[in-house]
Amino acid sequence: MHMQVLVQRIGHGGFRSWRKSAKLRGVQPDVLGLGADESAAYRALITVPSAGPVEFASLMRVPADRARSLLSGLEAAGLAVRGLGDPERFVAAPPATTLRDTLRRRREELLRAEAELGVLDEVYRAATLRRGAPGVVDVIRGADDVREAFGRLQLGARDEVLSLVKAPIAVISAAENVEEDSAVARGVRYRVVFERAMLDEEPDAYARIVAARRAGEEIRIADAVPLKLLIVDREHAFMPLNATGPPGALLIYESGLLQALIALFESEWRRATPDGAKSLDDLDSRIVGLLMTGLTDEAVAAHLGTSLRTVQRRVRHLMELTGGRTRMQLGFHAARLGWLD
């Protein structure tokens, strides 16, 4: 019954319709090691006892030359044979017999590729991190070397990156950290704790946080974090040095020190809030309070002795947190969340 329905579907809807419906049903054309057209042709040929080029062209709704080409391709791949009584007619080879060797070869190739990948991954990570003799900490000096190590660590991330972001900006700004976007895009989980002062450090900090959350990153905000830190796959930690002088960083390998840094991050993660809304700092609270009295952004900035840009940036962030589109809506949400207390 299934074979008859499939033949009718191909006969009435044509080759392109069959491919479309097959795609919708989840059929993977390249499972057989063929192109999409050849795979569709083989799946059609196995539903009929035999077919000549003209009949096959009508069946597939393709030109005669294309039908001959498809049948020749199936024959070359060992998926079709010519009929004994009529060499112009083609018969589909049994799938299990024909494809068993192909599947076996693919399994062997995958096993070899997996083994090779493991070797290459170890070589890459060792070379990337410049890990000569086994040790606990390497010191990286110079802006270029710091930037390269920071980027390569994220490029090599497989599962998870943990990060504490603290003001001021060191060698690499958020806008320059394209390796983070690449890692997130390939499925690496990012958990980031931002120190609140960082929100005023970069002009588009709020917009970047919103975009990062939409991309899948988990971000929390803390009033302060103790240090700058990046932990990759719980195997390596990268800690910029804040001392005066040339830029530098510590690269920390698996050790008791690394475990202590992981525990520090988890502690800061639990202490931080998902969006900062539960614990506004004093400046945010005063800005909200003054706005609710009817003052303009300019008046609020003058009253608090801060810049208009800082006020506008923080108001925009608070509106993004609450979902408010107007200052009146921001006031409503601020009261509901207890910010005005």
Buried (B, 14 or more C-beta within 10 A) or exposed (E): EEEEEBBEBBBEBBBEEBBEBBEEEEBEBEEBBBEBBBBBBBBBBBBBEBBBBEBBBBBBBBEEEBBBBBBEBBBEBEBBBBBEEEEBBBBBBEEEEBBEEBEEEEEEEEEEEEEEEEEEEEEBBEEBBEBEEEEEEBEBEEEEBBBBBBBBBBBBBBEBBBBBBBBEBBBBEBEEBEBBEBBBEEEBBBBBBBBBBBBBBBEEBBBBBBEBBEEEBEBBBBBEBEEBBBBBBBBBBBBBBEEEEEBBBBBBBEEEBBEEBBEBBEEBBEEBBEBBBEBBBEBBBBBBBBBBEEBEBEBBBEBBEBEBEBBBBBBEBBBBBBEBEEBEEBBBBBEEBEBEE
